[in-house]
Amino acid sequence: MNRDVKALTFEFADAEVADCQLLGDVLTLRFAAARVQSGPRSEAQWMALQLVASGVRQASTGNAAACVGRLQDGLLRWAGDGSRQRHLPLPFHSERACTLELEFAQGECCVWAVHSVQLQALPGRCAVDAYQC
């Protein structure tokens, strides 16, 4: 049976980071509420997501624990051509080197050079029309 399933797109801005951990060279960001949309004109929905970046080579901040709260902006800057990507399809996986750049509403800025990035929905969680933190 072929069902018309709309792909979701994640946007960094306004996402709520609940937890950020750097263990060895693996960075894990858990989003309590991340904005996803099925198209540019569709209603935004919110869901819990997890971003895992491997091969972390450097960081602009020594305290990953400070990188929590609402994101003002965020993007991947791809190595080589320097292009920027503020939206990611869900799920997403890339083995291409990039820089993960996050700017938080409280003023904290975090930058990590990474080898690969993976974004996925957390198991057992669904999208909702609104959220409260």
N, CA, C and O of each residue as an XYZ file, in Angstrom:
532
protein
N       0.829     -1.170      0.000
C       0.000      0.000      0.000
C       0.884      1.249      0.000
O       1.777      1.382      0.837
N       0.637      2.142     -0.922
C       1.422      3.369     -1.045
C       0.638      4.532     -0.452
O      -0.399      4.921     -0.987
N       1.134      5.090      0.661
C       0.478      6.233      1.292
C       1.259      7.495      0.982
O       2.483      7.470      0.854
N       0.539      8.593      0.863
C       1.168      9.879      0.606
C       1.694     10.446      1.926
O       0.956     11.106      2.658
N       2.958     10.189      2.228
C       3.571     10.665      3.454
C       4.386     11.911      3.134
O       5.277     11.875      2.285
N       4.083     12.997      3.806
C       4.795     14.240      3.566
C       6.081     14.252      4.367
O       6.092     13.920      5.553
N       7.160     14.635      3.712
C       8.449     14.739      4.390
C       8.426     15.970      5.291
O       7.821     16.990      4.959
N       9.090     15.856      6.427
C       9.181     16.967      7.359
C      10.534     17.634      7.242
O      11.536     16.984      6.947
N      10.556     18.939      7.477
C      11.782     19.714      7.467
C      11.945     20.384      8.818
O      11.015     21.009      9.328
N      13.137     20.248      9.397
C      13.480     20.849     10.677
C      14.127     22.206     10.447
O      14.931     22.368      9.529
N      13.775     23.186     11.284
C      14.398     24.504     11.240
C      15.049     24.775     12.594
O      14.403     24.622     13.631
N      16.332     25.180     12.595
C      17.060     25.434     13.841
C      16.423     26.536     14.681
O      16.274     26.371     15.892
N      16.040     27.664     14.062
C      15.533     28.822     14.801
C      14.314     28.442     15.631
O      13.427     27.729     15.162
N      14.283     28.923     16.861
C      13.200     28.737     17.824
C      13.129     27.344     18.445
O      12.261     27.092     19.280
N      14.017     26.442     18.059
C      14.036     25.118     18.688
C      14.490     25.271     20.144
O      15.272     26.164     20.469
N      14.001     24.408     20.995
C      14.328     24.432     22.423
C      15.266     23.266     22.728
O      14.862     22.104     22.679
N      16.533     23.589     23.046
C      17.527     22.573     23.370
C      17.401     22.235     24.852
O      17.596     23.099     25.706
N      17.075     20.982     25.159
C      16.901     20.542     26.540
C      18.207     20.031     27.142
O      18.414     20.121     28.352
N      19.095     19.488     26.288
C      20.326     18.896     26.797
C      21.387     18.912     25.702
O      21.092     18.672     24.532
N      22.623     19.199     26.097
C      23.768     19.202     25.189
C      24.923     18.525     25.901
O      25.354     18.971     26.964
N      25.429     17.434     25.308
C      26.535     16.699     25.919
C      27.618     16.436     24.889
O      27.338     16.070     23.747
N      28.859     16.629     25.311
C      30.017     16.318     24.489
C      30.791     15.233     25.209
O      31.428     15.487     26.231
N      30.736     14.015     24.672
C      31.435     12.873     25.243
C      32.461     12.393     24.231
O      32.100     11.866     23.179
N      33.746     12.575     24.546
C      34.798     12.253     23.587
C      34.658     13.167     22.387
O      34.701     14.389     22.522
N      34.490     12.574     21.205
C      34.310     13.387     19.995
C      32.890     13.295     19.450
O      32.660     13.512     18.260
N      31.920     12.968     20.341
C      30.513     12.865     19.935
C      29.689     13.901     20.702
O      29.660     13.904     21.932
N      29.028     14.770     19.959
C      28.164     15.797     20.513
C      26.718     15.358     20.316
O      26.321     15.001     19.206
N      25.931     15.382     21.387
C      24.519     15.023     21.303
C      23.680     16.190     21.805
O      23.843     16.652     22.934
N      22.778     16.660     20.945
C      21.815     17.704     21.299
C      20.432     17.075     21.324
O      20.011     16.443     20.356
N      19.725     17.253     22.439
C      18.349     16.766     22.530
C      17.429     17.980     22.518
O      17.489     18.832     23.404
N      16.576     18.041     21.498
C      15.614     19.127     21.363
C      14.304     18.707     22.019
O      13.702     17.708     21.625
N      13.861     19.469     23.019
C      12.571     19.199     23.656
C      11.437     19.576     22.709
O      10.399     18.916     22.670
N      11.650     20.635     21.954
C      10.658     21.108     20.996
C      11.387     21.711     19.809
O      12.066     22.730     19.934
N      11.242     21.079     18.673
C      11.872     21.552     17.440
C      10.781     21.769     16.396
O       9.884     20.943     16.232
N      10.876     22.894     15.697
C       9.876     23.206     14.683
C      10.102     22.349     13.439
O      11.212     22.273     12.913
N       9.032     21.710     12.981
C       9.060     20.926     11.750
C       7.865     21.345     10.901
O       6.811     21.712     11.421
N       8.050     21.281      9.592
C       6.980     21.620      8.661
C       7.011     20.650      7.493
O       8.067     20.131      7.129
N       5.841     20.411      6.909
C       5.773     19.534      5.749
C       5.923     20.309      4.452
O       5.999     19.707      3.382
N       5.966     21.629      4.526
C       6.150     22.468      3.344
C       6.291     23.919      3.771
O       6.000     24.257      4.918
N       6.738     24.788      2.856
C       6.992     26.179      3.210
C       5.751     26.940      3.677
O       5.875     27.904      4.431
N       4.584     26.535      3.253
C       3.355     27.238      3.637
C       2.503     26.442      4.620
O       1.386     26.845      4.946
N       3.017     25.333      5.083
C       2.247     24.510      6.013
C       2.392     25.026      7.443
O       3.329     25.756      7.767
N       1.458     24.635      8.273
C       1.507     25.008      9.681
C       2.698     24.328     10.348
O       2.993     23.162     10.085
N       3.374     25.071     11.211
C       4.496     24.496     11.954
C       3.970     23.557     13.022
O       2.920     23.794     13.620
N       4.713     22.494     13.251
C       4.451     21.576     14.341
C       5.725     21.469     15.156
O       6.791     21.880     14.698
N       5.627     20.921     16.359
C       6.759     20.820     17.267
C       6.927     19.375     17.678
O       5.949     18.682     17.959
N       8.179     18.917     17.713
C       8.437     17.556     18.149
C       9.813     17.437     18.785
O      10.673     18.299     18.605
N      10.007     16.356     19.529
C      11.290     16.084     20.177
C      12.220     15.424     19.162
O      11.858     14.435     18.524
N      13.414     15.979     19.020
C      14.408     15.465     18.073
C      15.747     15.301     18.772
O      15.973     15.840     19.856
N      16.630     14.547     18.130
C      18.000     14.407     18.624
C      18.966     14.577     17.468
O      18.809     13.960     16.414
N      19.969     15.422     17.673
C      21.027     15.638     16.697
C      22.313     15.082     17.289
O      22.691     15.421     18.410
N      22.984     14.217     16.517
C      24.255     13.635     16.943
C      25.310     14.014     15.920
O      25.178     13.713     14.734
N      26.358     14.679     16.392
C      27.485     15.067     15.534
C      28.707     14.276     15.985
O      29.055     14.281     17.166
N      29.347     13.607     15.058
C      30.519     12.785     15.369
C      31.771     13.410     14.781
O      31.714     14.184     13.825
N      32.902     13.058     15.374
C      34.176     13.566     14.888
C      34.391     15.019     15.245
O      35.004     15.759     14.475
N      33.896     15.444     16.404
C      34.066     16.829     16.837
C      35.556     17.113     16.993
O      36.244     16.431     17.752
N      36.055     18.123     16.271
C      37.474     18.460     16.296
C      37.782     19.695     17.127
O      38.894     19.834     17.636
N      36.838     20.574     17.270
C      37.088     21.800     18.032
C      35.763     22.392     18.464
O      34.716     22.088     17.893
N      35.819     23.225     19.460
C      34.611     23.907     19.925
C      34.973     25.334     20.307
O      36.081     25.605     20.768
N      34.030     26.235     20.111
C      34.265     27.629     20.492
C      33.942     27.846     21.965
O      34.273     28.888     22.530
N      33.312     26.886     22.572
C      32.960     26.996     23.977
C      33.500     25.791     24.723
O      33.507     24.683     24.187
N      33.946     25.988     25.936
C      34.452     24.884     26.723
C      33.381     24.229     27.553
O      33.654     23.249     28.247
N      32.140     24.754     27.501
C      31.094     24.257     28.356
C      29.843     23.929     27.544
O      28.985     24.789     27.347
N      29.740     22.696     27.078
C      28.581     22.285     26.294
C      27.303     22.376     27.120
O      26.225     22.591     26.565
N      27.409     22.214     28.444
C      26.233     22.281     29.317
C      25.564     23.652     29.268
O      24.377     23.758     29.577
N      26.293     24.707     28.889
C      25.713     26.047     28.783
C      24.895     26.208     27.505
O      24.168     27.190     27.353
N      25.006     25.274     26.609
C      24.321     25.363     25.318
C      22.940     24.715     25.407
O      22.675     23.695     24.772
N      22.074     25.323     26.204
C      20.695     24.867     26.353
C      19.775     26.073     26.294
O      20.204     27.209     26.502
N      18.514     25.816     26.011
C      17.520     26.875     25.917
C      17.064     27.086     24.485
O      17.342     26.269     23.607
N      16.368     28.178     24.257
C      15.818     28.463     22.929
C      16.905     28.960     21.992
O      17.726     29.799     22.361
N      16.899     28.430     20.774
C      17.836     28.878     19.747
C      17.308     30.131     19.061
O      16.148     30.197     18.654
N      18.175     31.110     18.945
C      17.890     32.306     18.148
C      18.119     31.973     16.671
O      17.365     32.393     15.794
N      19.189     31.201     16.427
C      19.561     30.826     15.058
C      20.466     29.603     15.123
O      21.032     29.293     16.171
N      20.593     28.931     14.023
C      21.487     27.782     13.925
C      21.634     27.370     12.482
O      20.754     27.615     11.656
N      22.770     26.735     12.181
C      23.009     26.299     10.805
C      24.162     25.318     10.743
O      24.945     25.176     11.682
N      24.240     24.648      9.609
C      25.417     23.866      9.244
C      26.132     24.658      8.157
O      25.505     25.086      7.188
N      27.445     24.856      8.312
C      28.260     25.502      7.280
C      29.155     24.413      6.701
O      30.024     23.884      7.394
N      28.945     24.082      5.440
C      29.629     22.961      4.816
C      31.078     23.306      4.472
O      31.366     24.374      3.931
N      31.980     22.383      4.798
C      33.402     22.539      4.475
C      33.556     22.551      2.959
O      32.781     21.917      2.243
N      34.531     23.252      2.492
C      34.783     23.326      1.048
C      34.159     24.551      0.439
O      34.861     25.514      0.129
N      32.833     24.539      0.256
C      32.192     25.671     -0.405
C      31.628     26.707      0.568
O      31.265     27.802      0.139
N      31.544     26.399      1.851
C      31.067     27.354      2.846
C      29.577     27.630      2.807
O      29.089     28.536      3.484
N      28.841     26.841      2.004
C      27.396     27.067      1.943
C      26.751     26.796      3.296
O      27.263     26.014      4.097
N      25.621     27.453      3.537
C      24.924     27.368      4.814
C      23.598     26.646      4.643
O      22.931     26.777      3.616
N      23.230     25.889      5.654
C      21.966     25.158      5.626
C      21.275     25.333      6.979
O      21.749     24.825      7.996
N      20.144     26.060      6.985
C      19.395     26.339      8.208
C      18.225     25.381      8.408
O      17.638     25.338      9.490
N      17.885     24.621      7.385
C      16.795     23.654      7.436
C      17.357     22.281      7.069
O      18.213     22.172      6.191
N      16.878     21.240      7.738
C      17.311     19.880      7.447
C      16.091     18.994      7.257
O      15.112     19.117      7.994
N      16.142     18.088      6.260
C      15.060     17.126      6.135
C      15.107     16.169      7.328
O      16.162     15.965      7.929
N      13.967     15.591      7.659
C      13.891     14.659      8.779
C      13.442     13.306      8.267
O      12.382     13.221      7.648
N      14.191     12.252      8.493
C      15.510     12.204      9.148
C      16.613     12.715      8.220
O      16.423     12.838      7.010
N      17.776     13.010      8.819
C      18.911     13.557      8.082
C      20.183     12.845      8.524
O      20.370     12.573      9.710
N      21.060     12.543      7.561
C      22.369     11.963      7.867
C      23.356     12.399      6.793
O      23.095     12.257      5.598
N      24.496     12.934      7.234
C      25.537     13.339      6.307
C      26.899     12.990      6.875
O      27.163     13.216      8.056
N      27.751     12.446      6.045
C      29.139     12.130      6.403
C      30.078     13.215      5.889
O      31.287     12.999      5.814
N      29.548     14.358      5.542
C      30.315     15.474      4.999
C      30.741     16.405      6.130
O      29.927     16.757      6.984
N      32.004     16.801      6.140
C      32.518     17.699      7.183
C      31.810     19.048      7.123
O      31.545     19.585      6.047
N      31.511     19.579      8.303
C      30.838     20.868      8.384
C      31.108     21.501      9.742
O      31.753     20.910     10.607
N      30.610     22.692      9.903
C      30.640     23.379     11.185
C      29.198     23.540     11.640
O      28.355     24.028     10.887
N      28.916     23.131     12.871
C      27.603     23.311     13.478
C      27.669     24.586     14.306
O      28.461     24.685     15.243
N      26.831     25.567     13.955
C      26.849     26.866     14.611
C      25.486     27.130     15.235
O      24.466     27.108     14.547
N      25.472     27.381     16.557
C      24.231     27.622     17.282
C      24.324     28.931     18.055
O      25.313     29.193     18.739
N      23.282     29.749     17.938
C      23.195     30.998     18.687
C      21.932     30.934     19.550
O      20.818     30.821     19.037
N      22.128     31.008     20.865
C      21.022     30.870     21.800
C      20.435     32.226     22.167
O      21.126     33.244     22.125
N      19.154     32.231     22.526
C      18.458     33.463     22.874
C      19.108     34.165     24.073
O      19.070     35.392     24.157
N      19.702     33.407     24.998
C      20.325     34.007     26.178
C      21.716     34.565     25.867
O      22.370     35.103     26.760
N      22.188     34.445     24.596
C      23.443     35.046     24.187
C      24.600     34.083     23.965
O      25.610     34.465     23.374
N      24.476     32.847     24.425
C      25.540     31.858     24.237
C      25.656     31.490     22.756
O      24.649     31.252     22.090
N      26.888     31.446     22.246
C      27.153     30.999     20.874
C      28.077     29.791     20.940
O      29.098     29.818     21.628
N      27.719     28.743     20.229
C      28.499     27.510     20.232
C      28.817     27.130     18.790
O      27.940     27.148     17.926
N      30.073     26.786     18.538
C      30.513     26.396     17.193
C      31.373     25.151     17.321
O      32.338     25.125     18.085
N      31.012     24.108     16.557
C      31.780     22.872     16.551
C      32.096     22.467     15.115
O      31.209     22.479     14.261
N      33.341     22.112     14.842
C      33.716     21.514     13.559
C      33.503     20.013     13.724
O      34.044     19.409     14.650
N      32.716     19.405     12.829
C      32.357     17.999     12.960
C      32.558     17.260     11.639
O      32.619     17.869     10.571
N      32.658     15.941     11.736
C      32.833     15.103     10.552
C      31.493     14.640      9.977
O      31.333     14.561      8.759
N      30.523     14.332     10.858
C      29.229     13.855     10.377
C      28.110     14.348     11.294
O      28.333     14.651     12.466
N      26.897     14.419     10.728
C      25.726     14.892     11.462
C      24.553     13.969     11.163
O      24.336     13.553     10.025
N      23.802     13.660     12.222
C      22.600     12.843     12.078
C      21.487     13.486     12.903
O      21.710     13.873     14.050
N      20.289     13.602     12.324
C      19.132     14.169     13.008
C      17.986     13.181     12.877
O      17.688     12.702     11.783
N      17.339     12.876     14.010
C      16.214     11.940     13.977
C      15.201     12.278     15.061
O      15.526     12.923     16.057
N      13.969     11.830     14.847
C      12.929     11.998     15.856
C      13.208     11.034     16.995
O      13.701      9.927     16.778
N      12.891     11.460     18.211
C      13.050     10.574     19.355
C      11.938      9.539     19.342
O      10.789      9.877     19.058
N      12.255      8.279     19.645
C      11.256      7.209     19.604
C      10.078      7.495     20.537
O      10.251      8.002     21.646
N       8.885      7.160     20.063
C       7.692      7.306     20.868
C       7.167      8.717     20.996
O       6.229      8.958     21.755
N       7.751      9.655     20.270
C       7.307     11.053     20.335
C       6.606     11.410     19.043
O       6.977     10.916     17.978
N       5.599     12.262     19.123
C       4.889     12.693     17.926
C       4.889     14.212     17.851
O       5.199     14.896     18.826
N       4.543     14.720     16.699
C       4.486     16.167     16.494
C       3.204     16.724     17.103
O       2.150     16.090     17.053
N       3.311     17.925     17.683
C       2.148     18.602     18.252
C       2.055     20.004     17.663
O       3.036     20.534     17.142
N       0.872     20.595     17.749
C       0.673     21.925     17.161
C       1.263     23.040     18.011
O       1.570     24.108     17.482
N       1.430     22.826     19.306
C       1.971     23.845     20.198
C       2.727     23.164     21.320
O       2.535     21.976     21.581
N       3.580     23.914     21.978
C       4.295     23.367     23.131
C       4.436     24.421     24.204
O       4.356     25.622     23.945
N       4.645     23.945     25.407
C       4.915     24.840     26.531
C       6.113     24.291     27.275
O       6.188     23.092     27.542
N       7.069     25.178     27.619
C       8.247     24.764     28.387
C       8.159     25.347     29.777
O       9.050     25.124     30.597
